[in-house]
Amino acid sequence: MKITLISFFLTTLFYISGPTTGIQNSRSDNNGNSDSTLITIPLNIKFNNVSKEYISEKRFKIDSFYNKFINSPYYSGSFIVAKNGRIIYEHYKGFSNTKTGEKIDANTSIHLASVSKVLTATAILKLVQEDNLMLDQKVTDWIPKFPYKNLTIRTLLNHRSGLPHYSNFPGIMKKAWNRKKVLTNKDVLDLIIKQKFKPIFANNARFDYCNTNYVILALIIERATGQNYRDAMQTLIFKPLGMKNTFVFNYETDRDTVSKSYRASTIFPWDQYDNLYGDKNIYSTPRDLVKFDLATYSPDFIKPELLQEAYYGYSAAHVAKPIKDYGLGMRMRYLANGEKLVYHNGWWHGNNTSFVPVKKDTMTVICLGNKYSNRPYATLNMVSSLFAKKTEEIPLPAELEIKE
């Protein structure tokens, strides 16, 4: 009941503050902003025009922040800030492949790392919307041999399942672990079924960020759609939104062609977890992710009341002044004034990524890096300083820069 009332309140607020629907956003406006690209999607959404004055003001501030906190000799990647689909600022630097000299540009797909979870969670919500599955449905309804009978789709999404981390399986199994085997999602499931690893805690007892949750969610997507995860994501999200540079990595065919990730000037080697998907392994561009964010303002893509389930915090309900929380595939940061920012960061090999949809300003801030560095995570501070009611310094993760 509590969650239902909160969802109703948030839905009402969403409708009052969000864009109106019924007219597709187009490439022209009354202010003649021909110097900034407008990203569009094939859905009916009407946003307010973005004036030259707004673009000029924000562009100056963003450029100053970007060059001070993100742009550095140790950073390589792509960065974008867009409002209502209108690109206010974007910058690309570095190489997707230093050996071939291929530079990063607007069409370079970079590994999203855990930002992939946002897209996996959205695919689940789309299937809920289509009545293919339910958030509080037991995992065993889709995977009958799954040994943890109380786990639900919701507790996988919000990391309250208590499942053990697949990266800890070698330590648990010790000599029985095959370190040379490149794991698939099915392998992870088979190990869970066979080994019946002890849960970290009882289902829904607390929060523990765990990639295993999203590996299992990807398998549920496959069973609910009858497609492999790669094709299901194209069907549910990428193709309908025109995300032409977004795809799920295929370990067997894509290793030589995808953008590389680096630690200083050294390419990160592939390891036995690089064939797992759902928790990671989606490649995309900032412009494609802007398309995805734009779609979240359209009930034709996903209903507002369902989207608010993703933006509801499940793990800080009993904390007097929470600092952070997690929804369904979205992280949250609470500022001192109570304002909530939603976002997701990612880190896999040399890829460090950040996706920050600023819902109250219909703004999207994205930074995708392919060179081991914490610079992309400065985006949350940028949002706090430029778009929140009160500037607040948000601590960055531990330093990740590796000098040449």
Secondary structure, 3 states (H helix, E strand, C coil): CHHHHHHHHHHHHHHHHCCECCCCCCCCCCCCCCCCCECCCCCCCECCCCCHHHHHHHHHHHHHHHHHHCCCCCCCEEEEEEECCEEEEEEEECEEECCCCEECCCCCCEECHHHHHHHHHHHHHHHHHCCCCCCCCEHHHCCCCCCCCCCEHHHHHCCCCCCCCHHHHHHHHHHHCCCCCCCCHHHHHHHHHHHCCCCCCCCCCCCCCCHHHHHHHHHHHHHHHCCCHHHHHHHHHHCCCCCCCCEECCCCCCCCCCCCCEECCEECCCCCCCCCCCCCCEEECHHHHHHHHHHCCCCCCCCHHHHHHHCCCCCCCCCCCCCEEECCCCEEEECCCCCEEEEEEEEECCEEEEEEEEHHHCEEEEEEECECCCHHHHHHHHHHHHCCCCCCCCCCCCCCCCCC
